Amino acid sequence: MENEPVDKLLKRFKKKYERSGTLKEYRARTFYTKPSVENRLKLSRRKRRAQRANEEMNS
């Protein structure tokens, strides 16, 4: 870790940062979304995810 190249260190940091969900949470908190809109978005995401999974199963 002490003698680790900068590019590897940066890559490791980016992975940790992405996995922690910090950026996702920041983007979600930058503006207010009404609970009804949030629920609609969640529903549409769920439908899309299910549709993709269904397509993969059939392929």
C-alpha atoms as an extended CHARMM CRD file, in Angstrom:
* protein
*
        59  EXT
         1         1  MET       CA              0.0000000000        0.0000000000        0.0000000000  PROA      1               0.0000000000
         2         2  GLU       CA              2.8320000000        2.4090000000        0.7630000000  PROA      2               0.0000000000
         3         3  ASN       CA              4.7120000000        1.6930000000       -2.4600000000  PROA      3               0.0000000000
         4         4  GLU       CA              1.5550000000        1.2490000000       -4.5010000000  PROA      4               0.0000000000
         5         5  PRO       CA              1.5020000000        3.0000000000       -7.8870000000  PROA      5               0.0000000000
         6         6  VAL       CA             -0.8050000000        5.9990000000       -8.1010000000  PROA      6               0.0000000000
         7         7  ASP       CA             -2.9540000000        4.5220000000      -10.8800000000  PROA      7               0.0000000000
         8         8  LYS       CA             -3.6780000000        1.3660000000       -8.8400000000  PROA      8               0.0000000000
         9         9  LEU       CA             -4.3930000000        3.4380000000       -5.7590000000  PROA      9               0.0000000000
        10        10  LEU       CA             -6.7840000000        5.6510000000       -7.7110000000  PROA      10              0.0000000000
        11        11  LYS       CA             -8.5260000000        2.6300000000       -9.2220000000  PROA      11              0.0000000000
        12        12  ARG       CA             -8.9830000000        1.0970000000       -5.7700000000  PROA      12              0.0000000000
        13        13  PHE       CA            -10.3420000000        4.3770000000       -4.4190000000  PROA      13              0.0000000000
        14        14  LYS       CA            -12.8140000000        4.7360000000       -7.3060000000  PROA      14              0.0000000000
        15        15  LYS       CA            -14.1460000000        1.2160000000       -6.7170000000  PROA      15              0.0000000000
        16        16  LYS       CA            -14.6200000000        1.8550000000       -2.9900000000  PROA      16              0.0000000000
        17        17  TYR       CA            -16.2670000000        5.2050000000       -3.7090000000  PROA      17              0.0000000000
        18        18  GLU       CA            -18.6270000000        3.6760000000       -6.2610000000  PROA      18              0.0000000000
        19        19  ARG       CA            -19.5570000000        0.7420000000       -4.0170000000  PROA      19              0.0000000000
        20        20  SER       CA            -20.3050000000        3.0250000000       -1.0710000000  PROA      20              0.0000000000
        21        21  GLY       CA            -23.0080000000        4.8030000000       -3.0790000000  PROA      21              0.0000000000
        22        22  THR       CA            -21.8080000000        8.2790000000       -2.1160000000  PROA      22              0.0000000000
        23        23  LEU       CA            -22.1800000000        9.7470000000       -5.5920000000  PROA      23              0.0000000000
        24        24  LYS       CA            -25.5920000000        8.1530000000       -6.0810000000  PROA      24              0.0000000000
        25        25  GLU       CA            -26.7880000000        9.5930000000       -2.7830000000  PROA      25              0.0000000000
        26        26  TYR       CA            -25.3750000000       13.0250000000       -3.6380000000  PROA      26              0.0000000000
        27        27  ARG       CA            -27.2110000000       13.0750000000       -6.9520000000  PROA      27              0.0000000000
        28        28  ALA       CA            -30.4280000000       12.0160000000       -5.2540000000  PROA      28              0.0000000000
        29        29  ARG       CA            -30.1360000000       14.7990000000       -2.6820000000  PROA      29              0.0000000000
        30        30  THR       CA            -29.2320000000       17.6410000000       -5.0640000000  PROA      30              0.0000000000
        31        31  PHE       CA            -32.8860000000       18.3590000000       -5.7470000000  PROA      31              0.0000000000
        32        32  TYR       CA            -36.1580000000       17.4290000000       -4.1130000000  PROA      32              0.0000000000
        33        33  THR       CA            -38.3840000000       14.8590000000       -5.7520000000  PROA      33              0.0000000000
        34        34  LYS       CA            -41.9050000000       14.3950000000       -4.5140000000  PROA      34              0.0000000000
        35        35  PRO       CA            -42.6130000000       10.9820000000       -2.9830000000  PROA      35              0.0000000000
        36        36  SER       CA            -45.2050000000       10.2350000000       -5.6710000000  PROA      36              0.0000000000
        37        37  VAL       CA            -42.6630000000       10.9240000000       -8.4280000000  PROA      37              0.0000000000
        38        38  GLU       CA            -40.0620000000        8.8560000000       -6.6020000000  PROA      38              0.0000000000
        39        39  ASN       CA            -42.4870000000        5.9270000000       -6.3840000000  PROA      39              0.0000000000
        40        40  ARG       CA            -43.2750000000        6.1960000000      -10.0940000000  PROA      40              0.0000000000
        41        41  LEU       CA            -39.5620000000        6.1680000000      -10.9380000000  PROA      41              0.0000000000
        42        42  LYS       CA            -38.9750000000        3.1430000000       -8.7290000000  PROA      42              0.0000000000
        43        43  LEU       CA            -41.8750000000        1.3270000000      -10.3750000000  PROA      43              0.0000000000
        44        44  SER       CA            -40.5890000000        2.0710000000      -13.8750000000  PROA      44              0.0000000000
        45        45  ARG       CA            -37.0620000000        0.9640000000      -12.9060000000  PROA      45              0.0000000000
        46        46  ARG       CA            -38.4930000000       -2.2570000000      -11.4880000000  PROA      46              0.0000000000
        47        47  LYS       CA            -40.4510000000       -2.9070000000      -14.6790000000  PROA      47              0.0000000000
        48        48  ARG       CA            -37.4020000000       -2.2670000000      -16.8740000000  PROA      48              0.0000000000
        49        49  ARG       CA            -35.2210000000       -4.5300000000      -14.7430000000  PROA      49              0.0000000000
        50        50  ALA       CA            -37.8180000000       -7.3090000000      -14.8620000000  PROA      50              0.0000000000
        51        51  GLN       CA            -38.2120000000       -6.8970000000      -18.6240000000  PROA      51              0.0000000000
        52        52  ARG       CA            -34.4430000000       -7.1430000000      -19.1610000000  PROA      52              0.0000000000
        53        53  ALA       CA            -34.2260000000      -10.2230000000      -16.9560000000  PROA      53              0.0000000000
        54        54  ASN       CA            -37.1050000000      -11.7870000000      -18.8820000000  PROA      54              0.0000000000
        55        55  GLU       CA            -35.4230000000      -11.0510000000      -22.2130000000  PROA      55              0.0000000000
        56        56  GLU       CA            -32.1720000000      -12.6320000000      -21.0010000000  PROA      56              0.0000000000
        57        57  MET       CA            -34.0210000000      -15.7470000000      -19.8740000000  PROA      57              0.0000000000
        58        58  ASN       CA            -35.7100000000      -16.1100000000      -23.2690000000  PROA      58              0.0000000000
        59        59  SER       CA            -32.5060000000      -15.5370000000      -25.2680000000  PROA      59              0.0000000000
